[in-house]
Amino acid sequence: MRAVNASREVTIARQVRLAKTLWARSRGLLGRKGLEPDEGLLIDPCSGIHTFGMAFPIDAALLTREGTVVHLIHGMVPWRISRYLFRARSVLELPAGTLGRTGTEVGDRLVFED
């Protein structure tokens, strides 16, 4: 699916995988060497992330059930833990630099299209 910042009318990622099962959410991006520039992973449900065991930095947007951005993480390096936000329902993980390049900010609304 595709991730679009509806507030800014910009595509964030053209190839977003959904991690919805317990196994897929637990695995996340572990074992990957990186993300392609137009790739992302949507973890749902999720209210916080970690980068233990990862080999590359990522950007992440924590989203409400409606897709509103409530927290942004720019360039989260391996072996870190994010804040846990009770109001977050999902997390979109992206290549480092994507959020800045697309101008995504807290309060923006993201939509996911097939």
N, C-alpha and C positions, 0 to 999 in steps of 0.2 A: 504494500500500500504506500501511499504518498503522504508526507506530512507537510501541511501548509500553515503558515502563520496568517490567519484570516485578518488579523488586525493590521498587518503591514502589507498584505497581498504579495507574499513571497514564499516560494517553495523552500522548505528547510531540508528535506531529504526525499528523493524519488523512490528509494527502495527501503522501506521500513518493515522489519520482521516483528511479529508480535510474540512475546513470551508470556503466555497466559497460564500454562500448567506449572505445577510446583517444580518439576524437573527443569523446564525451560527458564523459569525465573531464577532458580538457584544457579544454573550454569551461566546465564547471561552471556558475557563476552569472554569468559574464561577459555583459554586455549587458542584464542585468535591472536594473530600478529598485528592486527589493526583493523580499521574500518575504511572502506572506500570513501572517497570524498562526498558521495551522494547517498550514503548508507546510514541507517539508524536502527536502533532496537527499542521497541516500546515494551516496557515491563508493566504488566497490569494484572493484579493489583500490586502496588509498591508505594511506600512512603519514605524511603531512604535507600541509599546504595552504598556499596563499598567497592574498592578496586584491588582487594587482596588477590594476589596471583596474576594480576593483569600485566601486560608488557608494554602498554602505551597509555598516554593521557587521553581523557575524553571530556567533552562538554555534556552537561545534563540539564534537562528542564523538568522540574517537578510540577505536575499538573493536577488540577481538581478533576472531579468526575465530568465536569462540563468542558474541560480542556483549557481552563484558564491557568496561565503560568503563575505559580506562587513562589517559586525559588529557582534561581539559576546557579549553575556551577560551571565556571570557565576553567578549562585545562586541569581537571582533577587528575593528579598523577597517581601511579600505582601505589598500593599499600596505604590508602586513606579511607576514612569513613565520612559520609556526608551527614548533614543534619537530618533528623527524622521529623517530618512534618505531618501531624495528624490529619490536616485537611488535604494533603496530597493523596491522590488515588492511583496515579501512574507516574512513571519516569520515562522520558525519551532520552536515550543515550546516543550521542553523536560524535563524529570526529572532532578533536580539539580545534577550536577556532570557528566552528560553524555558527554558534550563537552570536558572536561578534560580527561575523561576515553578513549575517542576515538581519542584524539589528534587533534581534529578539530581546524583549524586556519583560520584567514582571508585570502582570496585568494583561499581557497579550493573550489572545485566544488562538489555540492550535486546533486544526481539524485534520482528520485522517480520511483519505479517500482511496477507494479501490481502483 
